[in-house]
Amino acid sequence: MSDAYLAEIAEQPGILDRLGQGFDATCGAALAQVHADLDAGRFDRVILTGMGGSLHGAHPAHLALSRALSIPVLLWESGELTQQAPDTVTPRTLLIAISQSGESGEVRRLTEAATRPACVISITNGADNALARWADIAVATHAGPERTASTKTYTAGLAATHLVVAHLTGKAQGAANDVRALSRTVADLIKRMPAEAEAAAHHLGHTAPLTVIGRGDSFASAAMAALLTEEAAKLPCEALTGGQFRHGPLELVRDGFRAVVYLGECAARPLTEALVDRIAALGGRVVAIGTNPGPATDDVLPIALPQVAAGLLPVLEILPVQFLVIPLAIARGFEPAAFLNAQKITTGE
C-alpha cells in the first residue's frame, strides 16, 4: 500500500483548518470588490474552468452562482474552452480558473489567450505558478506537495471554491468558520473510513465496472469518485446524474451490476432514494453515501455522513471513495493510487 497516499489523506483536516483560518484576511477585501463589481454590472458572464478533478470540483460553484446571479454562468473544461470556443472569454468576463498545479498544458494555454478577461480569480495549490501569476486574485490552498492521486488538493480546492462563491454572493459571514468546523468533522470521519471502505469493497466486489450517481452538488462527488476509481484502482467507472442514468443506462441493471450512489442534500433526494430502490429491485448492488442513508439490506450498504454547513457536503462525500479505492486496487493487483501510464501534472494537451 502507498504510505504517501494515506499520509496525504490524513493531512486534509489540517489543510482545511488553515484555509478557513486565513482566508478572509488574505482574500476577503479583494473578493468583496469583485462582489461590488458584479452588483454594478461590470461583467457580462462568469466562466468557471478547470481540468480533471478541478473541473469536477467547480460543479457546486457553477450551481450556486447560477442561482445567485442574473448573468450567464458557464462551466467549461479548459481544453475545450481554449481549443473550441476561445471567443467565449470576453473583456467583460469574470473568469474563475481552478487547477491544482496551475501548470497543466490547457491552463497554460488559457493564460496565453489573446483576450484578457475583466477579472481572473485563480484557485491553485500554491502561489507561484503560471495561473496564479496571471490572475488578478490568486487564491492558494497551500495543501502542500501531492505525490499520488488527488485527495487533499481536491478537498482543499472544493473548500476554497466554496469560500470564493460565498464572498461573491454576499454570504461570506461565517463561511470561513464553517470550513474550520468542517475540518474537525473530516478528522472524525477519516477514523471511521478504513473499516467501512473494506465493507464497501466486499459488497461491490472488484471485477465489475462501477457506476457512480449523484445529483446537484453531489454530481461533483460522483465525477471525482469515478476519476479516482479509475486512476487509483484501475477499475472502469462512469459518473452520471440520476436523470442521465434513467435515460438509457438503467438497462444495464441486473444481477452483477454495481453502483455507488450519492444521496445528496438537494430537493431531488427523494428521486435518488427511489433510484437506489429501483437498482436493488432489479438485482444490482449499491453503496449509498449520504446523511441518514437508512438501514443496510442485502443489496444496499449505507455509509452515513454527518451534517455539515450548506454547500460543504461534497468535501465529506469523496472521503469514502478515497479509502474504497485502496482495497479495490489491492484486490485487482495494483498498488493503490500509483501512476502507471500518466504523471501527476499533465503538461501536454
HELIX and SHEET records of a PDB file:
HELIX    1   1 ASP A    3  ALA A   10  1                                   8    
HELIX    2   2 GLN A   12  ASP A   39  1                                  28    
HELIX    3   3 GLY A   52  GLY A   57  1                                   6    
HELIX    4   4 HIS A   59  ALA A   68  1                                  10    
HELIX    5   5 SER A   78  GLN A   84  1                                   7    
HELIX    6   6 PRO A   86  THR A   88  5                                   3    
HELIX    7   7 GLY A  105  THR A  111  1                                   7    
HELIX    8   8 ALA A  130  TRP A  134  1                                   5    
HELIX    9   9 LYS A  152  LEU A  168  1                                  17    
HELIX   10  10 ALA A  175  LEU A  204  1                                  30    
HELIX   11  11 SER A  218  ALA A  233  1                                  16    
HELIX   12  12 GLY A  242  ARG A  246  1                                   5    
HELIX   13  13 PRO A  249  LEU A  252  5                                   4    
HELIX   14  14 ARG A  269  ALA A  281  1                                  13    
HELIX   15  15 LEU A  313  GLU A  317  1                                   5    
HELIX   16  16 LEU A  319  ALA A  331  1                                  13    
SHEET    1   A 5 VAL A  73  GLU A  77  0                                        
SHEET    2   A 5 ARG A  45  GLY A  50  1                                        
SHEET    3   A 5 THR A  93  ILE A  98  1                                        
SHEET    4   A 5 CYS A 119  THR A 124  1                                        
SHEET    5   A 5 ILE A 137  ALA A 140  1                                        
SHEET    1   B 5 CYS A 237  LEU A 240  0                                        
SHEET    2   B 5 LEU A 210  ILE A 213  1                                        
SHEET    3   B 5 ARG A 258  TYR A 262  1                                        
SHEET    4   B 5 ARG A 285  GLY A 290  1                                        
SHEET    5   B 5 VAL A 300  ALA A 304  1                                        
END                                                                             
